[in-house]
Amino acid sequence: MRNEMMHRPVLKDEILDLVRNRQRQMEGELGELQQQAYEDNVPIIPNETATFLRFFLKQMKAKNVLEIGTAIGFSGSLMAEAIGEDGHVTTIDRFDVMIRKAKANFEKFGLSERVTLLEGDAKEVLPTLEGPYDFIFMDSAKSKYIEFLPECLRVLRVDGVLMIDDVFQAGTIMHDIKDIPRSQRTIYRKLNKLYDTVLEHPDLTVTVLPLGDGVLMISKDVENIVIEEQ
Ligand SMILES: C[S@@+](CC[C@H](N)C(=O)[O-])C[C@H]1O[C@@H](n2cnc3c(N)ncnc32)[C@H](O)[C@@H]1O
């Protein structure tokens, strides 16, 4: 018999309101940055993802964190605060306007010592990193996730977690490609390639969560993960 619950959107408007608006927003100056960014349509993570990120990092007691996609430094600051004074966040961005704003925010929040901002394209920066990282948050250009995956897995510790943001394409990721606007097809194909690669991989433990526009949580079970040539 058809299970009707399986064929309804996971998040109805009122549930979205609960997870996005009724869960506490961030406090203090970080909260002010969050609200300002939402008002100005700066693309930072939504509140339900921020809430989850903070909760999860504390539970897993992560200390060494990597982020790809700093923007104005909202999630970077949130993560630095969540992992505490003995933790460190390394974050990568290539856009000078964002880099300037992020630096000013890390300074303002007293986090400059606990956050290292690496300037440049993640394609060039990632191979220079050694890790190991307990947690990696990838929140950059979606079409590049599949390309950056092997490097992220190389520097992730065994049982560490790679969290990848925005993997639902506003809910269209499972639609037939002919229904996808041509301008979105490359992202659609690359994200589907990402799913194909990680969901069936024997050495990865993966879970997909309906937070924001979807997140993929990937944990590696062995040191060396082999990813087939893309
Ligand atoms: C969605 S924003 C990040 C938001 C941030 N994580 C937050 O929630 O506060 C994406 C950022 O990724 C950066 N980005 C995109 N592709 C990149 C790449 N290949 N290398 C470095 N940065 C990249 C963009 O410049 C942009 O600032």
The ligand as a Gaussian input file, in Angstrom:
#p B3LYP/6-31G(d) Opt

LIG

0 1
 C       26.920000      30.619000       0.344000
 S       28.337000      31.587000       0.589000
 C       28.982000      30.978000       2.116000
 C       28.139000      31.334000       3.313000
 C       28.783000      31.058000       4.651000
 N       29.218000      29.671000       4.749000
 C       27.827000      31.347000       5.781000
 O       26.824000      30.624000       5.933000
 O       28.077000      32.304000       6.540000
 C       29.455000      30.919000      -0.595000
 C       30.858000      31.522000      -0.604000
 O       31.706000      30.610000      -1.300000
 C       32.688000      31.322000      -2.007000
 N       33.184000      30.440000      -3.078000
 C       32.481000      29.899000      -4.102000
 N       33.267000      29.113000      -4.856000
 C       34.512000      29.160000      -4.301000
 C       35.773000      28.566000      -4.622000
 N       35.916000      27.763000      -5.693000
 N       36.837000      28.846000      -3.840000
 C       36.708000      29.669000      -2.769000
 N       35.545000      30.248000      -2.401000
 C       34.461000      30.001000      -3.156000
 C       31.949000      32.565000      -2.506000
 O       32.861000      33.612000      -2.774000
 C       30.996000      32.858000      -1.341000
 O       31.531000      33.837000      -0.478000

